[in-house]
Amino acid sequence: MFEALKQWAEETVSDYGYWGIFIISFTESIIQPVPPDPFITGGTAFGLSPVKAALIAAVASVLGGVVGYFLGKFLGEPAFKKFLGDRYYDRGEILFRKYGILAVLIAAITPIPFKVMCWLAGIFEMPFWGFVLASFLGRFPRFLFMAFFGQWIGTL
């Protein structure tokens, strides 16, 4: 089983490499549920540059987050609830109202669904550049950690 998973990950990296990391990171910040972390880890385990992979993932994630921000801003609460649900809205609103810009930073660096905070940042009209900065400051260190973890795994 492990050998098959290893082969799949290696083929994915060799076929898509940095572009695969970019696409997964970008779309995860908008709507899709698959986090980029395993792709970053797998990519660097099989030879991609950790810094380059983390930077590409962070930039793509922030760009996807910007799309989510504007979806929230222009489509608002009804669209959010339709695509992401009442539960995420209610929890996100509590977190967002309590911590403001820190909520974005917290979601960017933890397993809290980042896309939720992106949409809510737009809905609650967070200052755009504060949102972008908090997103990058959370995503880059997280992805850098995963990238170096993958590189370490690749040496085992």
N, C-alpha and C positions, 0 to 999 in steps of 0.2 A: 504493500500500500504506500509506504513512505517513498519508495523508489519511483512509483508512478507519479506521485505528487511532485517530487523533485524534477522529474523529466518534464512534466507539464509546465512548471514554473520556469525552467531553463528555456523551453521552447517559446514561451510567451515573451520572455526577455529578449531572446535572440530575434524573434519576429517583430516585436513592437518597441522594445527598449524604452528610451526616454519619451517617445510619443505616447506609448501606452500609459506611462505614469502621468503624463500631462492630461490625457483624456479622462482617465479615472479620477484624478484629482479635481479637474474642472467640473465634471458632471456631478461628483459627489457633493460639491458645495451648493448645488442647485436643487436636486431632487433625488438622485439615485442613491440606494442604500449601501453600496459596497465601499468601504473606506479604502483609501489609497495605501495605507500602512503596509499590508502584506505585499503589495506590488513593489513598493520602495525597498522593503527588506529583501524580497526575492531578487529584485534587480541588482542590488549591490552585492548580494551573496554570489551572484553569477557574473560579477565583473564590472558593473556600471560604477562610475565615480560617485562616491557618497555625497560629496558637496554638490555636484552637478545635479544628481537625482533629487536631493532635498530642495535645492533652489528651484528646479523646474516644478516640482510638486507644490511648493509654497506659492510660487507665482500663479500657477494654474488654479490652485485652490482659492487664492484671493480674487482672481479674475472671475471664477465661477461664483464666488461670494458676492461680487459686485452685481452679477446678473441676478442673484437671489435678492439682494438689497433692493434693486430696482423693480423686481417682480413684486416684492412686498410693498414698496412705495406706491406703485401704480395699480396693482390688483387688490391690495389690501387684505383685511381680515377674512372676508368670505373665501377668497381663493386659497389663502393659507390653510384655512380649516378644511377645505375640500381636498387639497392635495396632501396635507400633513396631519390633519386631525385636530379635534378639540383638545385632546390630552396634551399634545405638544404645545399648543397655543397657550393653554392655561399655565402649564409649568414654565414655559418660556417667558410668559408675561411677568410672572412672579420674579423669576431670576433677573429679567431685564430691568424691571422697575426697581428692584432692590440694588442692583450693582451697575446698571447703565453700561458704560463702555467696557467695564471689567467683565461683564457677562459675555461679551464677544471674545475677549482674551481667554476667559475660562473655557468657553466652548471650543475655541481654536486649539487649545493645548490638551484638552481632556477628551474622554469618550462621549461627552454630551454632543448630540447631533449638531454639527456646525451649521448645517443648512438652515436649521430652525432659527438660530441667532441671526443669520444673514437676512432671512425674510423679515424677522421681527425688527431688526435694525432699520429696515426701510419702512415698515408699518409705523413704528414709533418715532420716525424721523430723526434718527441718530445723525449727528454731523458726519457727512460722507468721509472726509479725510481721517477723522478719528476712527471710523469703522475700518477703513483700509489699513491704517497703521496697527490697530489692535489685532486685526486678522493676521497680518504678516508676522507681527511679534509673537503670536501664539503658534502659528502654523510652521514657520521655519525651524524653530528649535525642536518641535515635536518630530518633524520629518527628518531632521538632521540626526536625531537620536536613532530613529528607526533605520536610517541609511547606514550609520556606523555599526548598529547592531547586526544588520544584514551582512556587512563586510566581515564582521567578526565570525558570524555563522559560516561564511564562505571559506574561512581558514580552518575550520574543524575537520 
